[in-house]
Amino acid sequence: MTQAQYAIIGGTGVYDPALLDHATEHTIDTPYGSASCTIGEHAGRSIAFMPRHGKGHSVPPHQINYRANLYALKEIGVTHVLATAAVGSMRLSLPPGALVIVDQFLDFTKGRVTTFFEGDKPVTHVDMTDPYCRNLRGHLQQTAARENIVVSDGGTYVCTEGPRFETPAEIRMFAQLGGDVVGMTTVPEAVLAKELGLCYATVAMVTNLCAGMSGQPLTHQEVLDEMAKNVHLLRQLFFAAFSTLDPSASSCGCRTAAGSMGE
C-alpha cells in the first residue's frame, strides 16, 4: 500500500494537482467503510489529500464517514493532518476572508458517531484539553509569519449538525458561550484524530458573517465564492508548513492521548 506521512483534509478547491508530483488515487478499505484519497509528493514529502465531502462535494456534513476517513489515513502511515473548514464568523473582528487557527471547539452536533471506542473496545476517555495539536498550531503560526499570511492565533469553533445554517438566536447563544466561528465538520473529525494519536490542526476560513449579523440571508453560493477567492492562501500555508515540519521534534502528547490505540 502506498504510504504518506502527512495529510490534508478539505474541499476540492484546496487541492491543486500541480502541487503534487507522481499523484495517484487510492481507495482504502477500513472496518468502517472505504475512503478515497490522492497521494503524491511535494518538496520531498509524501502527502495525502482527502476530500472530506467526497468527489464533487457530494456528501453533506452530517453524513460524512468520519471514522473511515481518519482510520484510512492512519492505515497509510499518516502522522500529521491539516484540515480546512469554511466557517461563519460571530465576531466582526473576523470578517470574510480571515484565517483562524482554531484551538478549541464547542460540540452542538446531534446524531454523529463520535468515537472508535464502542462495541467490544474498552471504555476509554480521551483527554481533549488540547483538541487541536499545540505543536502543529504553533508551526502553522510560524509558517504564516514567514509566508506573510495573516492568521488569527486561536479561536473557538462551534460545530453544528447541519446541513442547515444556524438561526440568529442560535448564533447569539453561541457567541455568549464564547464561540468565535461556526461550521459543521470539526466534530467528530478532531476527536477521532485524537483517538488515533494523530497530530491534527484546523485552519478555518471565514466565508460569511453569521445569520442575523449582515442583514442579508445566507446562501451556499456565498460560501463557495469566498472560499474560491482565498483558497490559494490555504494551499500556500499548508504546503509550506509540511515542507518545513520536523515530526521528530513533536512533544505534544497527541500520540498517547488515547493510550495504545494511537501507537
C-alpha positions as CSV (number, residue, x, y, z in Angstrom):
1,M,0.0,0.0,0.0
2,T,1.3,3.5,-0.9
3,Q,2.2,5.4,2.2
4,A,2.1,9.0,3.2
5,Q,3.2,10.8,6.4
6,Y,1.2,14.0,6.0
7,A,-2.4,14.6,5.0
8,I,-4.7,17.5,4.1
9,I,-8.4,17.1,4.7
10,G,-10.6,19.7,2.9
11,G,-12.7,20.6,0.0
12,T,-11.8,20.0,-3.6
13,G,-10.7,23.7,-4.1
14,V,-7.9,23.2,-1.7
15,Y,-6.2,20.5,-3.7
16,D,-4.2,21.6,-6.8
17,P,-2.9,18.6,-8.7
18,A,0.0,20.7,-9.9
19,L,1.3,20.9,-6.3
20,L,1.8,17.1,-6.0
21,D,4.3,15.1,-8.1
22,H,3.6,11.5,-9.0
23,A,0.0,11.8,-7.7
24,T,-2.1,8.6,-7.7
25,E,-5.7,8.0,-6.5
26,H,-6.3,5.3,-3.9
27,T,-9.3,3.7,-2.2
28,I,-8.6,2.3,1.3
29,D,-10.8,-0.3,2.9
30,T,-11.3,0.1,6.7
31,P,-13.5,-1.6,9.3
32,Y,-15.8,1.4,9.0
33,G,-16.1,1.6,5.2
34,S,-13.9,2.7,2.4
35,A,-12.3,6.1,1.9
36,S,-10.6,7.7,-1.1
37,C,-7.6,10.0,-1.3
38,T,-4.9,11.2,-3.6
39,I,-1.2,10.5,-2.6
40,G,1.8,12.3,-4.1
41,E,4.9,14.2,-3.3
42,H,5.8,17.8,-2.6
43,A,9.2,19.1,-1.7
44,G,10.3,15.6,-0.9
45,R,7.4,14.9,1.5
46,S,4.7,12.3,0.9
47,I,1.3,13.9,1.2
48,A,-2.3,12.6,1.0
49,F,-5.2,14.7,0.1
50,M,-8.6,13.6,1.2
51,P,-11.8,15.4,0.0
52,R,-13.9,15.4,3.2
53,H,-17.2,15.6,1.3
54,G,-16.2,13.1,-1.4
55,K,-15.7,13.8,-5.1
56,G,-17.7,16.8,-6.3
57,H,-18.6,17.8,-2.7
58,S,-21.4,15.2,-2.8
59,V,-21.7,14.2,0.9
60,P,-23.3,16.6,3.3
61,P,-21.5,17.2,6.7
62,H,-23.9,15.1,8.8
63,Q,-23.4,12.1,6.5
64,I,-19.6,12.1,6.2
65,N,-18.0,8.8,7.2
66,Y,-15.5,10.5,9.5
67,R,-14.3,7.2,11.0
68,A,-13.5,5.7,7.7
69,N,-11.7,8.9,6.6
70,L,-9.4,9.1,9.7
71,Y,-8.8,5.4,10.0
72,A,-7.8,5.2,6.4
73,L,-5.2,8.0,6.9
74,K,-3.8,6.1,9.9
75,E,-3.6,3.0,7.8
76,I,-1.4,4.6,5.1
77,G,1.0,5.9,7.7
78,V,-0.2,9.5,8.2
79,T,1.0,11.1,11.5
80,H,0.1,14.8,10.9
81,V,-3.1,16.2,9.5
82,L,-4.0,19.7,8.4
83,A,-7.7,20.3,7.8
84,T,-9.6,23.2,6.2
85,A,-13.0,24.4,7.2
86,A,-15.3,27.1,5.7
87,V,-17.0,28.9,8.6
88,G,-19.2,31.7,9.5
89,S,-18.0,34.4,11.9
90,M,-19.7,35.5,15.1
91,R,-17.1,38.3,15.6
92,L,-16.9,41.5,13.5
93,S,-13.1,41.3,14.1
94,L,-13.1,38.2,11.9
95,P,-14.5,39.3,8.6
96,P,-14.9,37.2,5.5
97,G,-11.5,36.1,4.2
98,A,-10.0,35.8,7.7
99,L,-8.0,32.7,8.5
100,V,-8.3,31.3,12.0
101,I,-6.1,28.6,13.6
102,V,-8.7,27.3,15.9
103,D,-7.7,25.9,19.3
104,Q,-11.0,24.9,21.0
105,F,-14.4,23.7,20.0
106,L,-18.0,23.5,21.3
107,D,-19.9,20.5,20.1
108,F,-23.5,21.0,19.1
109,T,-23.8,18.0,16.8
110,K,-26.6,15.6,17.5
111,G,-26.6,12.4,15.5
112,R,-23.0,11.5,14.7
113,V,-20.8,8.7,15.8
114,T,-18.0,10.4,17.6
115,T,-15.7,7.6,18.8
116,F,-13.9,4.5,17.8
117,F,-14.3,3.2,21.4
118,E,-17.6,1.3,21.3
119,G,-18.8,-2.3,20.8
120,D,-16.1,-4.7,22.0
121,K,-13.5,-2.0,22.6
122,P,-12.6,-1.0,26.2
123,V,-14.2,2.1,27.7
124,T,-11.7,4.9,27.1
125,H,-12.0,8.6,28.0
126,V,-9.7,10.6,25.8
127,D,-8.2,13.8,27.1
128,M,-9.3,16.8,25.0
129,T,-7.6,19.6,26.8
130,D,-5.7,20.3,23.6
131,P,-8.2,19.3,20.9
132,Y,-6.0,20.7,18.1
133,C,-2.3,19.8,18.3
134,R,-0.5,22.7,20.0
135,N,2.8,21.9,18.2
136,L,1.2,21.8,14.8
137,R,-0.7,25.0,15.6
138,G,2.5,26.7,16.6
139,H,4.2,25.6,13.4
140,L,1.3,26.9,11.3
141,Q,1.7,30.3,13.0
142,Q,5.4,30.4,12.4
143,T,4.9,29.4,8.8
144,A,2.2,32.0,8.2
145,A,4.6,34.7,9.5
146,R,7.3,33.6,7.1
147,E,4.9,33.5,4.2
148,N,3.4,36.9,5.1
149,I,-0.1,35.3,5.5
150,V,-2.3,36.9,8.1
151,V,-3.8,34.4,10.5
152,S,-5.7,34.7,13.8
153,D,-4.0,32.8,16.5
154,G,-6.6,30.8,18.4
155,G,-10.4,30.8,18.3
156,T,-13.3,28.6,19.4
157,Y,-15.1,26.6,16.6
158,V,-18.8,25.9,17.3
159,C,-19.7,22.7,15.4
160,T,-23.4,22.3,14.5
161,E,-25.2,19.3,12.9
162,G,-26.1,20.9,9.6
163,P,-26.8,20.9,6.8
164,R,-29.0,23.9,7.5
165,F,-27.5,27.2,8.6
166,E,-28.0,28.4,12.1
167,T,-30.7,30.7,13.3
168,P,-29.9,34.2,14.6
169,A,-31.0,33.1,18.1
170,E,-28.5,30.2,18.0
171,I,-25.7,32.5,16.9
172,R,-26.4,34.9,19.8
173,M,-26.3,31.9,22.2
174,F,-23.0,30.5,20.7
175,A,-21.4,33.9,20.9
176,Q,-22.4,34.3,24.5
177,L,-20.8,30.9,25.2
178,G,-17.5,32.0,23.8
179,G,-17.8,30.8,20.2
180,D,-15.9,32.7,17.5
181,V,-16.7,30.8,14.3
182,V,-19.3,28.2,13.4
183,G,-19.1,25.3,11.0
184,M,-20.3,21.7,10.5
185,T,-17.2,19.4,10.3
186,T,-14.7,19.7,13.1
187,V,-16.6,17.2,15.3
188,P,-16.1,14.3,15.3
189,E,-13.0,14.8,13.0
190,A,-10.8,16.3,15.7
191,V,-12.0,13.8,18.3
192,L,-11.3,10.8,16.0
193,A,-7.9,12.1,15.1
194,K,-7.0,12.4,18.8
195,E,-8.2,8.9,19.5
196,L,-5.9,7.6,16.7
197,G,-2.9,9.5,18.0
198,L,-2.7,11.8,15.0
199,C,-1.4,15.4,15.3
200,Y,-4.3,17.4,13.8
201,A,-4.9,21.1,13.3
202,T,-7.6,23.1,11.5
203,V,-7.4,26.4,9.8
204,A,-10.8,27.9,9.4
205,M,-11.6,30.3,6.6
206,V,-14.3,32.8,7.3
207,T,-16.7,32.9,4.3
208,N,-19.5,35.0,5.8
209,L,-20.9,36.7,8.8
210,C,-23.4,34.5,10.7
211,A,-27.1,34.7,10.4
212,G,-28.6,38.0,11.8
213,M,-25.3,39.9,11.6
214,S,-25.2,41.1,8.0
215,G,-28.9,41.9,7.4
216,Q,-28.9,39.6,4.4
217,P,-29.9,35.9,4.1
218,L,-27.1,33.4,3.8
219,T,-26.5,31.3,0.7
220,H,-24.3,28.4,0.0
221,Q,-23.0,30.2,-3.1
222,E,-21.7,33.0,-0.9
223,V,-19.6,30.4,1.0
224,L,-18.3,28.9,-2.2
225,D,-17.4,32.3,-3.7
226,E,-15.5,33.5,-0.7
227,M,-13.6,30.2,-0.4
228,A,-12.6,30.4,-4.1
229,K,-11.2,33.9,-3.6
230,N,-8.8,32.9,-0.7
231,V,-8.2,29.2,-1.1
232,H,-4.7,29.9,-2.6
233,L,-3.6,31.2,0.8
234,L,-4.6,27.9,2.5
235,R,-2.7,25.9,-0.2
236,Q,0.4,28.1,0.3
237,L,0.2,27.8,4.1
238,F,-0.3,24.1,4.2
239,F,2.4,23.1,1.7
240,A,4.9,25.5,3.2
241,A,4.1,24.1,6.7
242,F,4.6,20.5,5.6
243,S,7.8,21.3,3.7
244,T,9.5,22.6,6.9
245,L,7.8,20.4,9.6
246,D,10.1,18.2,11.7
247,P,7.9,15.5,13.1
248,S,10.6,14.1,15.4
249,A,10.5,17.4,17.3
250,S,6.9,16.9,18.5
251,S,6.3,16.8,22.2
252,C,2.5,17.4,22.1
253,G,1.3,14.2,23.6
254,C,-1.2,13.6,20.8
255,R,0.2,10.1,20.1
256,T,-0.6,8.8,23.5
257,A,-3.8,10.8,24.2
258,A,-5.9,7.6,23.8
259,G,-3.4,5.1,25.2
260,S,-2.4,2.2,23.0
261,M,-4.8,3.0,20.1
262,G,-2.6,5.8,19.0
263,E,0.5,3.5,18.9
